[in-house]
């Protein structure tokens, strides 16, 4: 791409947002970051990657395990005093720093409040991928081979966790179309979504 563009992808669980983001990055010839954001945050901070994995897209109530551990197993082998405990805001800030660093080049970023972290940028295209619950439950079971007594309830719980994380760390509401440049349903297929988003990115 001649012009720099950062695309952030918010997504409902089972909507295919990760696949759409990855294929969009490939179509645009730019970098793609999803779990790689965790790896980069760990590298930049010197913390063990596991501490970020434990806290990944979890709201404050779900972060207690990661945030109350202050010893070497979470500090990449380095000695850490017991009272040096990362707060939820502190760990989120480290991940945000990694997001800002990676956003120095054109890329697609999935989840982790990237749209909010980069909200001051002018080269930012924020999108949200959604689909009806029944569609997402069927897709989650097929693609991820998830098994649950009530698959729709399983998907709802995943959405609730993502919403709690986003709403806690941002001043916006997860999934509210007013906070995104473009919201698109994946029921029309991954290829269609990628083409629409590619056109939007190149026209941005």
KOLBA-689940 format. One line per 8 residues: number of its first residue (from 1); their letters; for each residue x, y, z of N, C-alpha, C, O, CB. Coordinates in Angstrom, 1 decimal, padded with zeros to 4 digits. Glycine has a CB too. Layout:
N
NUM	a	X/Y/Z/X/Y/Z/X/Y/Z/X/Y/Z/X/Y/Z; ...
This chain:
204
1	xxxxxxxx	000.8/-001.2/000.0/000.0/000.0/000.0/000.9/001.2/000.0/001.9/001.3/000.7/-000.9/000.0/001.2; 000.5/002.2/-000.8/001.2/003.5/-000.8/000.9/004.3/000.4/001.8/004.9/001.0/000.9/004.3/-002.1; -000.3/004.3/000.8/-000.7/005.1/002.0/-000.8/004.2/003.2/-001.3/003.0/003.1/-002.1/005.8/001.8; -000.3/004.7/004.3/-000.4/003.9/005.6/-001.8/003.8/006.1/-002.6/004.7/006.0/000.5/004.5/006.6; -002.2/002.6/006.6/-003.5/002.4/007.1/-003.4/001.3/008.2/-002.7/000.3/008.1/-004.5/001.9/006.0; -004.1/001.6/009.3/-004.2/000.7/010.4/-005.6/000.3/010.5/-006.5/001.1/010.6/-003.7/001.3/011.8; -005.9/-001.0/010.4/-007.3/-001.6/010.5/-007.4/-002.3/011.8/-006.6/-003.3/012.1/-007.6/-002.5/009.3; -008.3/-001.9/012.6/-008.6/-002.7/013.9/-009.9/-003.4/013.7/-010.8/-002.9/013.1/-008.7/-001.7/015.1
9	xxxxxxxx	-009.9/-004.7/014.2/-011.1/-005.6/014.0/-011.6/-006.0/015.3/-011.0/-006.7/016.1/-010.7/-006.8/013.1; -012.8/-005.5/015.7/-013.5/-006.0/016.8/-014.5/-007.1/016.3/-014.9/-007.0/015.1/-014.3/-004.8/017.5; -014.8/-008.1/017.1/-015.6/-009.2/016.6/-016.4/-009.9/017.6/-015.9/-010.1/018.8/-014.7/-010.1/015.8; -017.6/-010.3/017.3/-018.3/-011.2/018.1/-017.7/-012.6/018.0/-017.2/-013.0/017.0/-019.8/-011.2/017.8; -017.8/-013.4/019.1/-017.2/-014.7/019.1/-018.0/-015.6/018.0/-019.2/-015.6/018.0/-017.3/-015.4/020.5; -017.2/-016.3/017.2/-017.8/-017.1/016.2/-018.2/-016.4/014.9/-018.7/-017.1/014.0/-018.9/-017.8/016.7; -017.9/-015.1/014.8/-018.3/-014.4/013.6/-017.3/-014.5/012.5/-017.6/-014.2/011.3/-018.5/-012.9/014.0; -016.1/-015.0/012.8/-015.1/-015.1/011.8/-014.2/-013.9/011.7/-013.5/-013.8/010.7/-015.7/-015.4/010.4
17	xxxxxxxx	-014.2/-013.1/012.7/-013.4/-011.8/012.6/-012.0/-012.1/012.5/-011.3/-011.3/011.8/-013.7/-011.1/013.9; -011.5/-013.1/013.2/-010.0/-013.4/013.1/-009.6/-013.8/011.7/-008.6/-013.4/011.1/-009.6/-014.5/014.1; -010.4/-014.7/011.1/-010.1/-015.2/009.7/-010.2/-014.0/008.7/-009.4/-013.9/007.8/-011.1/-016.3/009.3; -011.3/-013.2/008.9/-011.4/-012.0/008.0/-010.3/-011.1/008.1/-009.7/-010.6/007.1/-012.8/-011.3/008.3; -009.8/-010.8/009.4/-008.7/-009.9/009.6/-007.4/-010.4/009.0/-006.7/-009.7/008.4/-008.5/-009.7/011.1; -007.2/-011.7/009.1/-006.0/-012.3/008.6/-006.0/-012.3/007.0/-005.0/-012.0/006.4/-005.8/-013.8/009.0; -007.1/-012.6/006.4/-007.2/-012.6/005.0/-007.2/-011.1/004.4/-006.7/-010.9/003.3/-008.4/-013.3/004.5; -007.7/-010.2/005.2/-007.6/-008.8/004.8/-006.2/-008.3/004.8/-005.8/-007.6/003.8/-008.5/-007.9/005.7
25	xxxxxxxx	-005.4/-008.7/005.8/-004.0/-008.3/005.8/-003.3/-008.8/004.7/-002.4/-008.1/004.1/-003.4/-008.7/007.2; -003.6/-010.1/004.3/-002.9/-010.7/003.2/-003.3/-010.0/001.9/-002.4/-009.8/001.0/-003.2/-012.2/003.1; -004.5/-009.7/001.7/-005.0/-009.0/000.5/-004.4/-007.6/000.4/-004.2/-007.1/-000.8/-006.5/-008.9/000.5; -004.1/-006.9/001.5/-003.6/-005.6/001.4/-002.0/-005.6/001.4/-001.4/-004.6/001.2/-004.1/-004.8/002.6; -001.5/-006.8/001.7/000.0/-006.9/001.8/000.6/-006.2/003.0/001.7/-005.6/002.9/000.6/-006.4/000.5; -000.1/-006.3/004.1/000.4/-005.6/005.3/000.4/-006.6/006.5/-000.1/-007.8/006.3/-000.5/-004.4/005.7; 001.0/-006.3/007.6/001.2/-007.2/008.7/-000.2/-007.5/009.4/-001.1/-006.7/009.3/002.2/-006.6/009.7; -000.2/-008.6/010.1/-001.4/-009.0/010.8/-001.0/-009.4/012.3/000.0/-010.1/012.5/-002.1/-010.3/010.2
33	xxxxxxxx	-001.8/-008.8/013.2/-001.5/-009.1/014.6/-002.7/-009.5/015.4/-003.8/-008.8/015.3/-000.9/-007.8/015.3; -002.6/-010.6/016.1/-003.7/-011.1/016.9/-003.0/-011.5/018.2/-002.8/-010.6/019.1/-004.5/-012.3/016.3; -002.8/-012.8/018.4/-002.0/-013.2/019.6/-000.6/-012.7/019.6/000.1/-012.6/020.6/-002.0/-014.7/019.7; -000.2/-012.3/018.4/001.2/-011.7/018.3/001.3/-010.4/019.1/002.4/-010.1/019.5/001.5/-011.4/016.8; 000.2/-009.8/019.4/000.3/-008.6/020.3/000.7/-009.0/021.7/001.4/-008.2/022.3/-001.1/-007.9/020.3; 000.3/-010.1/022.1/000.8/-010.6/023.4/002.3/-010.9/023.4/003.0/-010.5/024.3/000.0/-011.9/023.8; 002.7/-011.5/022.4/004.2/-011.8/022.2/005.0/-010.6/022.3/006.0/-010.5/022.9/004.5/-012.6/021.0; 004.5/-009.5/021.5/005.3/-008.3/021.4/005.2/-007.5/022.8/006.2/-007.0/023.2/004.7/-007.4/020.3
41	xxxxxxxx	004.1/-007.6/023.5/004.0/-006.9/024.8/004.9/-007.6/025.8/005.6/-006.9/026.6/002.5/-007.0/025.3; 005.0/-008.9/025.7/005.9/-009.6/026.6/007.4/-009.3/026.3/008.2/-009.1/027.2/005.7/-011.1/026.5; 007.7/-009.2/025.0/009.1/-008.9/024.6/009.5/-007.5/025.0/010.6/-007.3/025.6/009.2/-009.0/023.1; 008.6/-006.5/024.8/008.9/-005.1/025.2/009.0/-004.9/026.7/009.9/-004.2/027.1/007.9/-004.2/024.6; 008.2/-005.6/027.4/008.1/-005.4/028.9/009.1/-006.3/029.6/009.5/-005.9/030.8/006.8/-005.7/029.4; 009.6/-007.4/029.0/010.4/-008.3/029.7/009.7/-009.3/030.6/010.3/-010.1/031.3/011.4/-007.5/030.6; 008.4/-009.2/030.6/007.5/-010.2/031.3/007.4/-011.5/030.6/007.5/-011.5/029.4/006.2/-009.6/031.6; 007.1/-012.5/031.3/006.8/-013.8/030.7/005.5/-013.7/029.9/004.6/-013.1/030.3/006.7/-014.9/031.7
49	xxxxxxxx	005.5/-014.3/028.7/004.3/-014.2/027.8/003.1/-014.8/028.5/001.9/-014.4/028.2/004.6/-015.0/026.5; 003.3/-015.7/029.4/002.1/-016.4/030.1/001.3/-015.4/030.9/000.1/-015.6/031.0/002.6/-017.5/031.0; 001.9/-014.4/031.4/001.1/-013.4/032.3/000.1/-012.7/031.4/-001.0/-012.3/031.8/002.1/-012.4/033.0; 000.5/-012.4/030.1/-000.4/-011.7/029.2/-001.5/-012.7/028.7/-002.6/-012.3/028.5/000.4/-011.1/028.0; -001.1/-014.0/028.5/-002.0/-015.0/028.1/-003.1/-015.2/029.1/-004.3/-015.4/028.7/-001.3/-016.3/027.7; -002.7/-015.2/030.4/-003.7/-015.4/031.4/-004.7/-014.2/031.5/-005.9/-014.4/031.8/-003.0/-015.5/032.8; -004.3/-013.0/031.1/-005.1/-011.9/031.2/-005.8/-011.5/029.9/-006.5/-010.5/029.8/-004.3/-010.7/031.7; -005.5/-012.2/028.8/-005.9/-011.8/027.5/-007.4/-011.6/027.4/-008.2/-012.6/027.5/-005.5/-012.9/026.5
57	xxxxxxxx	-007.8/-010.4/027.0/-009.2/-010.0/026.8/-010.1/-010.5/028.0/-011.3/-010.9/027.8/-009.7/-010.6/025.5; -009.6/-010.3/029.2/-010.4/-010.6/030.4/-010.6/-009.3/031.2/-009.7/-008.5/031.3/-009.7/-011.7/031.3; -011.8/-009.1/031.7/-012.0/-007.9/032.5/-011.3/-008.0/033.8/-010.8/-009.1/034.2/-013.5/-007.8/032.7; -011.4/-007.0/034.6/-010.6/-006.9/035.8/-010.9/-008.1/036.8/-010.0/-008.6/037.4/-011.0/-005.6/036.5; -012.2/-008.5/036.8/-012.5/-009.6/037.8/-011.9/-010.9/037.4/-011.8/-011.8/038.2/-014.1/-009.7/037.8; -011.5/-011.0/036.1/-010.9/-012.2/035.6/-009.4/-012.2/035.6/-008.8/-013.1/035.1/-011.5/-012.6/034.3; -008.8/-011.1/036.1/-007.4/-010.9/036.0/-006.6/-011.2/037.3/-005.4/-011.0/037.3/-007.1/-009.6/035.5; -007.4/-011.5/038.3/-006.7/-011.6/039.6/-005.5/-012.5/039.7/-004.5/-012.3/040.3/-007.7/-012.0/040.7
65	xxxxxxxx	-005.7/-013.6/039.0/-004.6/-014.6/039.0/-003.3/-014.0/038.4/-002.2/-014.1/039.0/-005.0/-015.9/038.2; -003.4/-013.4/037.2/-002.3/-012.8/036.6/-001.7/-011.7/037.4/-000.5/-011.5/037.4/-002.6/-012.4/035.2; -002.5/-010.9/037.9/-002.1/-009.6/038.5/-001.6/-009.7/040.0/-001.0/-008.8/040.5/-003.2/-008.6/038.5; -001.9/-010.9/040.6/-001.4/-011.1/042.0/-000.1/-011.9/042.0/000.4/-012.2/043.1/-002.5/-011.7/042.8; 000.4/-012.3/040.9/001.6/-013.1/040.9/002.8/-012.2/040.7/002.8/-011.4/039.7/001.6/-014.2/039.8; 003.8/-012.2/041.6/004.9/-011.3/041.4/006.2/-011.9/041.5/007.2/-011.3/041.8/004.8/-010.2/042.5; 006.3/-013.2/041.2/007.6/-013.9/041.3/008.2/-014.3/039.9/007.6/-013.9/038.9/007.4/-015.2/042.1; 009.2/-015.0/039.9/010.0/-015.2/038.7/009.3/-016.0/037.6/009.6/-015.8/036.5/011.3/-016.0/039.1
73	xxxxxxxx	008.3/-016.8/038.0/007.7/-017.6/037.0/006.9/-016.7/036.0/006.6/-017.2/034.9/006.8/-018.6/037.6; 006.5/-015.5/036.4/005.8/-014.6/035.5/006.7/-013.5/035.1/006.2/-012.6/034.3/004.6/-014.1/036.2; 007.9/-013.5/035.5/008.8/-012.3/035.2/009.9/-012.7/034.3/011.0/-012.1/034.3/009.3/-011.7/036.4; 009.7/-013.8/033.5/010.8/-014.1/032.5/012.0/-014.6/033.2/013.1/-014.6/032.6/011.1/-013.0/031.6; 011.9/-015.1/034.4/013.1/-015.7/035.1/013.8/-014.6/036.0/014.7/-015.0/036.8/014.0/-016.2/034.2; 013.3/-013.4/035.9/014.0/-012.3/036.7/013.4/-012.3/038.1/012.2/-012.5/038.2/013.9/-011.0/036.0; 014.2/-011.9/039.1/013.7/-011.8/040.5/012.8/-010.6/040.6/013.1/-009.5/040.1/014.8/-011.8/041.5; 011.6/-010.8/041.2/010.7/-009.7/041.4/010.2/-009.7/042.9/009.7/-010.7/043.3/009.5/-009.7/040.4
81	xxxxxxxx	010.4/-008.6/043.6/009.9/-008.6/045.0/008.4/-008.8/045.0/007.6/-008.5/044.1/010.2/-007.2/045.6; 007.9/-009.4/046.1/006.5/-009.8/046.2/005.6/-008.5/046.1/004.5/-008.7/045.6/006.2/-010.4/047.6; 006.0/-007.4/046.6/005.2/-006.2/046.5/005.2/-005.5/045.2/004.5/-004.5/045.0/005.6/-005.2/047.6; 006.0/-006.1/044.2/005.9/-005.5/042.9/004.9/-006.2/042.1/005.1/-007.1/041.3/007.3/-005.6/042.2; 003.6/-005.8/042.3/002.5/-006.5/041.7/001.9/-005.6/040.6/001.6/-004.5/040.8/001.4/-006.8/042.7; 001.7/-006.2/039.4/001.1/-005.5/038.3/-000.4/-005.3/038.6/-001.1/-006.3/038.9/001.3/-006.2/037.0; -000.9/-004.1/038.3/-002.3/-003.9/038.4/-002.9/-004.2/037.1/-002.2/-004.4/036.1/-002.6/-002.4/038.8; -004.2/-004.3/037.0/-004.9/-004.6/035.7/-004.6/-003.4/034.8/-004.3/-003.7/033.6/-006.4/-004.8/035.9
89	xxxxxxxx	-004.6/-002.2/035.2/-004.4/-001.1/034.4/-002.9/-001.1/033.9/-002.6/-000.7/032.8/-004.6/000.2/035.1; -002.0/-001.5/034.8/-000.6/-001.6/034.4/-000.3/-002.6/033.3/000.4/-002.2/032.4/000.2/-001.9/035.6; -000.9/-003.7/033.4/-000.7/-004.7/032.3/-001.3/-004.3/031.0/-000.8/-004.6/029.9/-001.2/-006.1/032.8; -002.5/-003.7/031.1/-003.1/-003.2/029.9/-002.3/-002.1/029.3/-002.2/-002.1/028.0/-004.6/-002.7/030.2; -001.7/-001.3/030.1/-000.8/-000.2/029.5/000.4/-000.8/028.8/000.8/-000.3/027.7/-000.3/000.7/030.7; 001.0/-001.9/029.3/002.1/-002.5/028.6/001.6/-003.1/027.3/002.4/-002.9/026.3/002.6/-003.7/029.5; 000.5/-003.7/027.2/000.0/-004.2/026.0/-000.3/-003.1/025.0/-000.1/-003.2/023.8/-001.3/-005.1/026.2; -000.9/-002.0/025.5/-001.2/-000.8/024.7/000.1/-000.2/024.1/000.1/000.3/023.0/-001.9/000.3/025.6
97	xxxxxxxx	001.2/-000.2/024.9/002.4/000.3/024.4/002.9/-000.5/023.2/003.4/000.1/022.2/003.5/000.3/025.5; 002.7/-001.8/023.3/003.1/-002.7/022.2/002.2/-002.4/021.0/002.7/-002.4/019.8/003.0/-004.2/022.6; 000.9/-002.2/021.2/000.0/-001.9/020.1/000.5/-000.6/019.4/000.5/-000.6/018.1/-001.4/-001.8/020.6; 000.8/000.4/020.1/001.2/001.7/019.5/002.5/001.5/018.7/002.7/002.1/017.7/001.4/002.8/020.6; 003.4/000.7/019.3/004.7/000.5/018.6/004.5/-000.2/017.3/005.0/000.2/016.2/005.6/-000.3/019.5; 003.7/-001.2/017.3/003.4/-002.0/016.0/002.6/-001.2/015.0/002.7/-001.4/013.8/002.6/-003.3/016.4; 001.9/-000.2/015.5/001.1/000.6/014.6/001.9/001.7/013.9/001.4/002.5/013.2/000.0/001.3/015.4; 003.2/001.6/014.0/004.1/002.5/013.3/004.1/002.1/011.8/004.6/002.9/011.0/005.5/002.5/013.9
105	xxxxxxxx	003.7/000.9/011.5/003.6/000.4/010.2/002.2/000.0/009.9/001.5/-000.4/010.8/004.6/-000.8/009.9; 001.8/000.0/008.6/000.5/-000.5/008.2/000.2/-001.9/008.7/001.1/-002.8/008.6/000.3/-000.4/006.7; -000.9/-002.2/009.3/-001.2/-003.5/009.8/-002.7/-003.7/010.1/-003.5/-002.7/010.1/-000.4/-003.8/011.0; -003.1/-004.9/010.3/-004.4/-005.3/010.8/-004.3/-005.8/012.2/-003.5/-006.7/012.4/-005.2/-006.3/009.8; -005.0/-005.3/013.1/-005.0/-005.7/014.5/-006.4/-006.2/015.0/-007.4/-005.6/014.7/-004.5/-004.6/015.5; -006.4/-007.4/015.6/-007.6/-008.0/016.0/-007.8/-007.9/017.5/-006.9/-008.3/018.3/-007.7/-009.5/015.5; -008.9/-007.3/018.0/-009.2/-007.3/019.4/-008.3/-006.4/020.2/-007.6/-005.6/019.8/-009.2/-008.6/019.9; -008.4/-006.7/021.6/-007.6/-006.1/022.6/-007.6/-004.6/022.6/-006.7/-003.9/022.9/-006.1/-006.5/022.3
113	xxxxxxxx	-008.8/-004.1/022.4/-009.1/-002.6/022.5/-008.2/-001.8/021.6/-008.0/-000.6/021.9/-008.9/-002.2/023.9; -007.7/-002.4/020.5/-006.7/-001.6/019.6/-007.4/-000.4/019.1/-006.7/000.7/018.9/-006.3/-002.5/018.5; -008.7/-000.4/018.8/-009.3/000.8/018.2/-009.3/001.9/019.2/-009.1/003.1/018.9/-010.8/000.4/017.8; -009.5/001.6/020.5/-009.5/002.6/021.5/-008.1/003.1/021.8/-007.9/004.3/022.0/-010.2/002.1/022.8; -007.2/002.2/021.9/-005.8/002.5/022.2/-005.2/003.5/021.1/-004.5/004.4/021.4/-004.9/001.3/022.2; -005.6/003.3/019.9/-005.1/004.1/018.7/-006.1/005.2/018.3/-006.0/005.7/017.2/-004.8/003.2/017.6; -007.0/005.5/019.2/-008.1/006.4/018.8/-007.7/007.8/018.3/-008.5/008.4/017.6/-009.0/006.6/019.9; -006.5/008.2/018.6/-006.1/009.6/018.2/-005.5/009.6/016.8/-005.2/010.6/016.2/-005.0/010.1/019.2
121	xxxxxxxx	-005.3/008.4/016.2/-004.7/008.3/014.9/-005.6/008.7/013.8/-006.8/008.5/013.9/-004.1/006.9/014.6; -005.1/009.3/012.7/-005.9/009.7/011.6/-005.9/008.6/010.5/-006.8/008.7/009.6/-005.4/011.0/011.0; -005.0/007.7/010.6/-004.9/006.6/009.6/-005.5/005.3/010.1/-005.0/004.2/009.8/-003.4/006.4/009.2; -006.6/005.5/010.8/-007.2/004.3/011.5/-008.6/004.0/010.9/-009.4/004.9/010.8/-007.3/004.6/013.0; -008.8/002.7/010.6/-010.1/002.2/010.1/-010.5/001.2/011.1/-009.9/000.1/011.2/-010.0/001.7/008.7; -011.6/001.5/011.9/-012.1/000.6/012.9/-013.3/-000.2/012.4/-014.3/000.5/011.9/-012.5/001.3/014.2; -013.3/-001.5/012.4/-014.4/-002.3/011.9/-014.9/-003.3/013.0/-014.1/-003.6/013.9/-014.0/-003.0/010.6; -016.1/-003.7/012.9/-016.7/-004.7/013.8/-017.4/-005.7/013.0/-018.2/-005.4/012.2/-017.6/-004.0/014.8
129	xxxxxxxx	-017.0/-007.0/013.3/-017.6/-008.1/012.6/-018.7/-008.8/013.5/-018.4/-009.1/014.6/-016.5/-009.1/012.2; -019.9/-008.9/013.0/-021.0/-009.5/013.8/-021.8/-010.5/012.9/-021.6/-010.6/011.7/-021.9/-008.4/014.3; -022.6/-011.2/013.6/-023.5/-012.2/012.9/-024.6/-012.6/013.9/-024.4/-012.5/015.1/-022.7/-013.4/012.3; -025.7/-013.2/013.4/-026.7/-013.7/014.3/-026.1/-014.8/015.2/-025.2/-015.5/014.9/-027.9/-014.2/013.5; -026.7/-014.9/016.4/-026.2/-015.9/017.4/-026.2/-017.3/016.9/-025.3/-018.1/017.0/-027.1/-015.8/018.7; -027.3/-017.7/016.2/-027.4/-019.1/015.7/-026.3/-019.4/014.7/-025.7/-020.5/014.7/-028.8/-019.3/015.1; -026.0/-018.4/013.8/-024.9/-018.5/012.8/-023.6/-018.7/013.5/-022.8/-019.6/013.1/-024.9/-017.3/011.9; -023.3/-017.9/014.5/-022.0/-018.0/015.2/-021.9/-019.2/016.0/-020.8/-019.8/016.1/-021.9/-016.8/016.1
137	xxxxxxxx	-023.0/-019.7/016.6/-022.9/-021.0/017.4/-022.6/-022.1/016.5/-021.8/-023.0/016.8/-024.2/-021.2/018.1; -023.2/-022.2/015.3/-022.9/-023.2/014.3/-021.5/-023.2/013.8/-020.8/-024.2/013.7/-023.9/-023.2/013.2; -021.1/-022.0/013.5/-019.7/-021.8/013.0/-018.7/-022.1/014.1/-017.7/-022.8/013.8/-019.5/-020.4/012.5; -018.9/-021.7/015.3/-017.9/-022.0/016.4/-017.8/-023.5/016.6/-016.7/-024.0/016.8/-018.4/-021.3/017.7; -018.9/-024.2/016.5/-018.8/-025.7/016.7/-018.1/-026.3/015.5/-017.4/-027.3/015.7/-020.3/-026.2/016.8; -018.3/-025.8/014.3/-017.7/-026.4/013.2/-016.2/-026.0/013.0/-015.4/-026.9/012.8/-018.4/-026.0/011.9; -015.9/-024.8/013.2/-014.5/-024.3/012.9/-013.6/-024.6/014.1/-012.5/-025.1/013.9/-014.5/-022.8/012.7; -014.1/-024.4/015.3/-013.2/-024.6/016.5/-013.4/-026.0/017.1/-012.8/-026.3/018.1/-013.5/-023.5/017.5
145	xxxxxxxx	-014.4/-026.7/016.6/-014.7/-028.1/017.1/-015.1/-028.0/018.6/-014.7/-028.9/019.4/-013.6/-029.0/016.9; -015.8/-026.9/018.9/-016.2/-026.7/020.3/-017.4/-027.6/020.6/-018.3/-027.8/019.7/-016.6/-025.3/020.6; -017.5/-028.2/021.7/-018.6/-029.0/022.2/-019.2/-028.4/023.5/-018.4/-028.2/024.4/-018.2/-030.5/022.4; -020.4/-028.2/023.5/-021.1/-027.6/024.7/-022.5/-028.1/024.7/-023.1/-028.4/023.6/-021.0/-026.1/024.7; -023.1/-028.3/025.9/-024.5/-028.7/026.0/-025.4/-027.7/025.3/-026.4/-028.0/024.7/-024.9/-028.9/027.5; -025.1/-026.4/025.5/-025.8/-025.3/024.9/-024.8/-024.4/024.2/-024.3/-023.5/024.8/-026.7/-024.5/025.9; -024.6/-024.6/022.9/-023.6/-023.9/022.2/-023.9/-022.4/022.1/-023.0/-021.6/022.2/-023.5/-024.4/020.8; -025.2/-022.0/022.0/-025.5/-020.6/022.0/-025.2/-019.9/023.3/-024.7/-018.8/023.3/-027.0/-020.4/021.6
153	xxxxxxxx	-025.4/-020.6/024.4/-025.0/-020.0/025.7/-023.5/-019.9/025.8/-023.0/-018.9/026.4/-025.6/-020.9/026.8; -022.8/-020.9/025.3/-021.3/-020.8/025.3/-020.8/-019.6/024.5/-019.9/-018.9/025.0/-020.7/-022.1/024.6; -021.4/-019.3/023.4/-021.1/-018.1/022.6/-021.4/-016.8/023.3/-020.6/-015.9/023.3/-021.8/-018.2/021.2; -022.6/-016.8/024.0/-023.0/-015.6/024.7/-022.0/-015.3/025.8/-021.6/-014.2/026.1/-024.4/-015.9/025.4; -021.5/-016.4/026.5/-020.5/-016.2/027.6/-019.2/-015.6/027.0/-018.6/-014.7/027.7/-020.2/-017.5/028.3; -018.8/-016.1/025.9/-017.6/-015.6/025.2/-017.7/-014.1/024.9/-016.8/-013.3/025.1/-017.2/-016.4/024.0; -018.9/-013.8/024.4/-019.2/-012.4/024.0/-019.2/-011.5/025.3/-018.6/-010.4/025.3/-020.5/-012.2/023.3; -019.7/-012.0/026.3/-019.8/-011.3/027.6/-018.4/-010.9/028.1/-018.2/-009.8/028.6/-020.6/-012.0/028.6
161	xxxxxxxx	-017.5/-011.9/028.0/-016.1/-011.7/028.4/-015.4/-010.6/027.6/-014.8/-009.7/028.1/-015.3/-013.0/028.4; -015.6/-010.6/026.3/-015.0/-009.6/025.4/-015.6/-008.3/025.7/-014.9/-007.3/025.8/-015.2/-010.0/024.0; -016.9/-008.2/025.9/-017.6/-006.9/026.2/-017.1/-006.4/027.5/-016.9/-005.2/027.6/-019.1/-007.1/026.2; -017.0/-007.2/028.5/-016.5/-006.8/029.8/-015.1/-006.2/029.8/-014.8/-005.1/030.4/-016.6/-007.9/030.8; -014.2/-006.8/029.0/-012.9/-006.4/028.9/-012.9/-005.0/028.2/-012.2/-004.0/028.6/-012.0/-007.4/028.0; -013.6/-004.9/027.1/-013.6/-003.7/026.3/-014.2/-002.5/027.0/-013.7/-001.4/027.1/-014.3/-003.9/024.9; -015.4/-002.8/027.6/-016.1/-001.7/028.4/-015.3/-001.3/029.6/-015.4/-000.1/030.0/-017.4/-002.2/028.8; -014.5/-002.2/030.2/-013.7/-001.8/031.4/-012.6/-000.9/031.0/-012.3/000.1/031.7/-013.2/-003.0/032.1
169	xxxxxxxx	-011.9/-001.2/029.9/-010.6/-000.5/029.6/-010.9/000.7/028.6/-009.9/001.5/028.4/-009.7/-001.4/029.0; -012.0/000.8/028.0/-012.3/001.9/027.1/-013.4/002.8/027.7/-014.1/002.4/028.6/-012.6/001.4/025.7; -013.7/003.9/027.0/-014.8/004.7/027.4/-016.0/004.5/026.4/-016.9/005.2/026.4/-014.4/006.2/027.4; -015.9/003.4/025.6/-016.9/003.1/024.7/-017.7/001.8/025.1/-017.3/001.2/026.1/-016.3/002.9/023.3; -018.7/001.5/024.3/-019.4/000.3/024.5/-019.1/-000.7/023.4/-019.3/-000.4/022.2/-020.9/000.5/024.6; -018.7/-001.9/023.8/-018.3/-003.0/022.8/-019.5/-003.3/021.9/-020.6/-003.5/022.3/-017.9/-004.3/023.5; -019.2/-003.2/020.6/-020.3/-003.6/019.6/-021.1/-002.4/019.2/-022.0/-002.6/018.3/-021.1/-004.7/020.1; -021.0/-001.3/019.8/-021.8/-000.1/019.5/-021.3/000.5/018.2/-020.2/001.0/018.1/-021.8/001.0/020.6
177	xxxxxxxx	-022.1/000.4/017.1/-021.7/000.8/015.8/-021.3/002.2/015.7/-020.5/002.6/014.8/-022.9/000.6/014.8; -021.7/003.1/016.6/-021.3/004.5/016.6/-019.8/004.6/016.8/-019.2/005.7/016.5/-022.0/005.3/017.7; -019.1/003.6/017.4/-017.7/003.7/017.7/-016.8/003.1/016.6/-015.6/003.0/016.7/-017.4/003.1/019.0; -017.4/002.6/015.5/-016.7/002.0/014.4/-016.9/002.7/013.1/-018.0/003.3/012.9/-017.0/000.5/014.3; -016.0/002.7/012.2/-016.2/003.2/010.9/-017.1/002.4/010.0/-017.8/002.9/009.2/-014.8/003.5/010.2; -017.0/001.1/010.3/-017.8/000.1/009.5/-018.1/-001.1/010.3/-017.2/-001.7/010.9/-017.0/-000.3/008.2; -019.4/-001.5/010.3/-019.8/-002.8/010.9/-020.3/-003.7/009.8/-021.2/-003.2/009.0/-020.8/-002.5/012.0; -019.9/-004.9/009.8/-020.3/-005.8/008.7/-020.7/-007.2/009.2/-020.0/-007.7/010.1/-019.2/-005.9/007.6
185	xxxxxxxx	-021.7/-007.8/008.7/-022.1/-009.1/009.1/-021.4/-010.1/008.2/-021.2/-010.0/007.0/-023.7/-009.3/008.9; -020.9/-011.2/008.9/-020.2/-012.3/008.2/-021.1/-013.3/007.6/-020.6/-014.3/007.0/-019.2/-012.9/009.2; -022.4/-013.1/007.7/-023.3/-014.1/007.1/-023.2/-014.1/005.6/-023.6/-015.1/004.9/-024.8/-013.8/007.5; -022.7/-013.0/005.0/-022.5/-013.0/003.5/-021.3/-013.7/003.1/-021.0/-013.7/001.9/-022.5/-011.5/003.1; -020.5/-014.2/004.0/-019.3/-014.9/003.7/-018.0/-014.1/003.9/-018.0/-012.9/003.9/-019.3/-015.3/002.3; -016.9/-014.8/004.2/-015.6/-014.2/004.4/-015.1/-013.5/003.2/-014.6/-012.4/003.4/-014.6/-015.3/004.9; -015.3/-014.1/002.0/-014.8/-013.4/000.8/-015.4/-012.0/000.6/-014.8/-011.0/000.3/-015.0/-014.3/-000.4; -016.7/-012.0/000.9/-017.5/-010.7/000.7/-017.0/-009.7/001.7/-016.7/-008.5/001.4/-019.0/-010.9/000.9
193	xxxxxxxx	-016.8/-010.1/003.0/-016.4/-009.2/004.0/-015.0/-008.7/003.7/-014.7/-007.5/003.9/-016.4/-009.9/005.4; -014.1/-009.5/003.2/-012.7/-009.1/002.9/-012.7/-008.1/001.8/-012.0/-007.1/001.8/-011.8/-010.3/002.6; -013.5/-008.3/000.8/-013.6/-007.4/-000.4/-014.1/-006.0/000.0/-013.6/-005.0/-000.4/-014.5/-008.0/-001.5; -015.2/-006.0/000.9/-015.7/-004.8/001.3/-014.7/-004.0/002.2/-014.5/-002.8/002.0/-017.0/-005.0/002.2; -014.0/-004.7/003.1/-013.1/-004.0/003.9/-011.8/-003.6/003.2/-011.3/-002.6/003.5/-012.7/-005.0/005.1; -011.4/-004.4/002.2/-010.3/-004.0/001.4/-010.6/-002.7/000.6/-009.8/-001.8/000.6/-009.9/-005.1/000.4; -011.8/-002.6/000.0/-012.2/-001.4/-000.7/-012.2/-000.2/000.3/-011.8/000.9/-000.1/-013.6/-001.6/-001.3; -012.8/-000.4/001.5/-012.8/000.6/002.5/-011.4/001.1/002.9/-011.2/002.3/003.0/-013.6/000.2/003.7
201	xxxx	-010.5/000.2/003.1/-009.1/000.5/003.5/-008.4/001.3/002.4/-007.7/002.2/002.7/-008.4/-000.7/003.8; -008.6/000.9/001.1/-007.9/001.5/000.0/-008.5/002.9/-000.3/-007.9/003.7/-000.9/-007.9/000.6/-001.2; -009.8/003.1/000.2/-010.4/004.4/-000.1/-010.3/005.3/001.1/-010.8/006.4/001.0/-011.9/004.1/-000.4; -009.7/004.8/002.2/-009.7/005.6/003.4/-008.8/006.8/003.3/-008.7/007.6/004.3/-009.2/004.7/004.6
